[in-house]
Amino acid sequence: MNFIELFIPLILGHFVADFAIQTDTVAINKCPNNNSKININWAWWMTGHVSMHGLIVFFITGNVLVAAAETIIHFYIDYLKCLGKFNLLIDQLLHILCKLIWTLFIISN
């Protein structure tokens, strides 16, 4: 598999999971200190969201370590965005950077 054959599906999978699959309810409730009336801790919402990303990365790469790294790092990036440390553009650039790193890691091994 070459760079483009791996990188493009990872990017597409990311945007499907972050925009098409993620509902407004998840986007709101995955953040700490949200104003939702749903009484489920934010960490459960965030874990569900990032698990979808990890699963998509696993389906595309077949690499469980890369999928685990995606899950953990996606959690941290989204958590910081929820805290207002950066905006949506920076959030998405960081996620795309991760996909670049996963791609380079896999094609170099």
C-alpha positions as CSV (number, residue, x, y, z in Angstrom):
1,M,0.0,0.0,0.0
2,N,1.4,3.4,-0.9
3,F,1.1,6.7,0.8
4,I,-2.0,8.0,-1.1
5,E,-3.8,4.6,-0.8
6,L,-3.6,4.8,3.0
7,F,-3.7,8.6,3.7
8,I,-6.8,9.4,1.7
9,P,-9.0,6.7,3.3
10,L,-7.8,7.8,6.8
11,I,-8.7,11.4,6.0
12,L,-12.1,10.4,4.6
13,G,-12.8,8.1,7.6
14,H,-11.9,11.0,9.9
15,F,-14.4,13.4,8.3
16,V,-17.1,10.7,8.3
17,A,-16.6,10.0,12.0
18,D,-16.2,13.7,13.0
19,F,-19.0,15.2,11.0
20,A,-21.4,12.6,9.4
21,I,-21.6,10.1,12.3
22,Q,-21.1,12.5,15.3
23,T,-24.4,14.0,16.3
24,D,-25.0,17.3,17.9
25,T,-25.8,15.5,21.1
26,V,-22.4,13.8,21.1
27,A,-20.6,17.0,20.1
28,I,-22.1,18.8,23.1
29,N,-22.1,16.0,25.7
30,K,-18.5,14.9,25.1
31,C,-17.3,18.1,26.6
32,P,-16.8,18.6,30.4
33,N,-19.0,21.2,32.0
34,N,-21.6,21.1,29.1
35,N,-25.0,22.5,29.8
36,S,-26.9,19.3,28.7
37,K,-29.8,17.9,30.6
38,I,-28.6,14.4,29.8
39,N,-27.3,12.9,32.9
40,I,-24.4,10.8,31.5
41,N,-20.8,11.8,32.4
42,W,-19.0,13.6,29.5
43,A,-16.2,11.0,29.6
44,W,-18.6,8.3,28.3
45,W,-19.7,10.5,25.4
46,M,-16.0,11.3,24.6
47,T,-15.0,7.6,24.9
48,G,-17.7,6.6,22.5
49,H,-16.7,9.3,20.0
50,V,-13.0,8.5,20.0
51,S,-13.7,4.8,19.9
52,M,-15.4,5.2,16.6
53,H,-12.3,7.0,15.3
54,G,-10.0,4.2,16.6
55,L,-12.2,1.6,15.0
56,I,-12.2,3.3,11.6
57,V,-8.4,3.6,11.8
58,F,-8.2,-0.1,12.6
59,F,-10.5,-1.0,9.7
60,I,-8.3,1.0,7.3
61,T,-4.9,0.1,8.6
62,G,-5.4,-3.3,10.3
63,N,-3.0,-2.1,12.9
64,V,-4.2,-2.3,16.5
65,L,-1.4,-0.1,17.9
66,V,-2.1,2.7,15.5
67,A,-5.8,2.4,16.3
68,A,-5.1,2.6,20.0
69,A,-2.9,5.6,19.5
70,E,-5.6,7.3,17.4
71,T,-8.2,6.7,20.1
72,I,-6.0,8.1,22.9
73,I,-4.7,11.1,21.0
74,H,-8.1,11.9,19.5
75,F,-9.5,12.0,23.1
76,Y,-6.8,14.4,24.2
77,I,-7.2,16.7,21.1
78,D,-11.0,16.9,21.5
79,Y,-10.7,17.4,25.3
80,L,-8.4,20.4,24.8
81,K,-10.7,21.8,22.1
82,C,-13.6,21.4,24.6
83,L,-11.6,23.4,27.1
84,G,-11.2,26.2,24.5
85,K,-7.5,25.8,24.1
86,F,-7.9,26.0,20.3
87,N,-10.6,26.3,17.6
88,L,-12.1,23.8,15.2
89,L,-9.5,24.6,12.5
90,I,-6.6,23.7,14.7
91,D,-8.5,20.7,16.0
92,Q,-8.9,19.4,12.5
93,L,-5.3,20.2,11.5
94,L,-4.1,18.2,14.5
95,H,-6.3,15.2,13.6
96,I,-5.0,15.3,10.0
97,L,-1.4,15.5,11.3
98,C,-2.1,12.3,13.2
99,K,-3.3,10.6,10.0
100,L,-0.1,11.7,8.3
101,I,2.0,10.3,11.2
102,W,0.0,7.0,11.1
103,T,0.5,6.7,7.3
104,L,4.3,7.4,7.5
105,F,4.6,4.9,10.3
106,I,2.8,2.2,8.5
107,I,4.4,2.6,5.1
108,S,7.9,2.8,6.7
109,N,7.5,-0.6,8.4
